[in-house]
Amino acid sequence: MPLVTGVGALGKLLLAVGLSTAALGGILLLADRVPWLRLGRLPGDLSVERPGFRLYFPLATSLLVSAALTLVLWLLSRRR
C-alpha cells in the first residue's frame, strides 16, 4: 500500500514536512532562552579542546533526539 497517492496527497505531505521543520526551527531558536531546554549542551555531550584542535560530539543530545523521534514515529505508526 503506497504512502502517498496522487498530487494532492503529495502536496499535503510536503506541507506537513515543511510545517514540522519550521516548528523544529522555532524550538531550536528559543532553546537558548529556555534554561531547561539545553540541546547541544547536555552533560553527556563530549567536548575536547587542545591547541589547534577542537572536537565536539553531542552524544547525549543525539540519544535524546533519537529517543524522541522513535517515540513520535511509533505513535504515528500506531494510529494507522
C-alpha positions in Angstrom: 0.0 0.0 0.0 1.7 3.3 -1.1 2.1 6.0 1.5 1.3 8.8 -0.9 -1.2 8.6 -3.8 -1.9 11.5 -6.1 -0.6 15.0 -6.4 -2.9 16.3 -3.7 -1.6 13.9 -1.1 1.9 14.7 -2.1 1.1 18.4 -1.5 -0.3 17.7 1.9 2.8 15.6 2.8 5.2 18.4 1.7 3.1 20.9 3.7 3.3 18.8 6.8 7.0 18.3 6.5 7.5 22.0 5.9 5.4 23.0 8.9 7.2 20.4 11.1 10.6 21.7 10.0 9.5 25.3 10.7 8.3 24.3 14.2 11.5 22.5 15.0 13.5 25.5 13.8 11.5 27.8 16.1 12.1 25.5 19.1 15.8 25.5 18.4 15.8 29.3 18.1 14.1 29.5 21.5 16.3 26.9 23.1 18.9 29.5 24.3 16.2 31.4 26.1 14.7 28.4 27.9 17.1 27.1 30.6 15.7 23.6 30.8 15.9 23.1 27.0 19.7 22.9 26.6 20.0 20.8 23.5 23.6 20.6 22.4 24.9 21.3 25.9 23.8 18.3 27.9 26.0 16.7 30.5 26.8 13.7 28.3 28.0 15.8 25.3 31.7 15.3 24.7 34.0 18.2 24.1 37.8 18.2 23.7 39.8 21.4 23.1 43.5 21.4 22.5 45.8 23.9 20.7 44.9 23.8 17.1 42.2 21.1 17.6 38.6 21.1 18.7 36.3 18.1 18.9 32.6 18.3 19.8 30.4 15.2 19.8 26.8 15.7 21.1 26.4 12.1 22.3 23.6 12.8 24.9 21.8 15.2 22.6 21.9 12.6 19.8 20.5 9.9 22.1 17.7 12.2 23.3 16.7 13.3 19.8 16.8 9.7 18.6 14.6 8.5 21.5 12.1 11.3 20.9 11.9 10.6 17.2 11.5 6.9 17.8 8.6 7.6 20.2 6.9 10.0 17.7 7.2 7.6 14.8 6.0 4.7 17.0 2.9 6.7 18.0 2.3 7.7 14.4 2.5 4.1 13.3 0.0 3.0 16.0 -2.5 5.4 14.5 -2.6 3.6 11.2 
